[in-house]
Amino acid sequence: MKIAVLGTGMVGRTIAGALAGLGHDVVIGTRDPQATLARTEPDMMGTPPFAQWHAANSGVGVAAFADAAAGAELVVNATNGGGSLAALTAAGSGNLAGKVIMDIANPLDFSQGMPPSLNPVNTDSLGEQIQRTFPEAKVVKTLNTMTASVMVDPSRVAGGEHSVFVSGNDADAKAAVTGILKSFGHRDVIDLGDITSARGAEMILPIWLRIWGALGTGEFNFKIAR
């Protein structure tokens, strides 16, 4: 499958590398490819320069948001939640129409310091905002409740015996995303319902962040016991 991963941070890199390793034709989308490749310093989170990662993952293409989305069958939104709508707008509504958008971002708001809050929250979600903004796309919220390494290798935690959620309005789109999740090794995929259920998935983040702080690691996940 031809897949565009929008976002060059650690999450985007991890997802892109894993998808390429599974045999997909993957392109990472960024606002300015030349500037992204020219950076030599770690980003604000301490992530090494993108060019260093790309040298070890040369099979993954790099393109502007619009070019990456235009050639893709499925688009992964791995951008910073606060910039997701802008990035997807740059990708172009025409390039997203009819396509699955696998949204793994979280709308974290750092304006009041740490830990971040969510914006939107309670009565709306980033997943819903994306679906409203791009009504011809098929948005599926997933993977936002775990750290990047666990997204692509669930066996890192409890042998993979934990849960991942999907939310979206289109059954076929959710089935396509579920197929990708299972190819990563996820076995317990829970369909929460339509895209409004993304509110619940995103609202897991406040407790996730506090567990991360308490444990000193992001390598954990939630298991729905039933």
Order of alpha helices (4+ residues) and beta strands (2+ residues): beta-alpha-beta-alpha-alpha-beta-alpha-beta-alpha-alpha-beta-beta-beta-alpha-beta-alpha-beta-alpha-beta-alpha-alpha
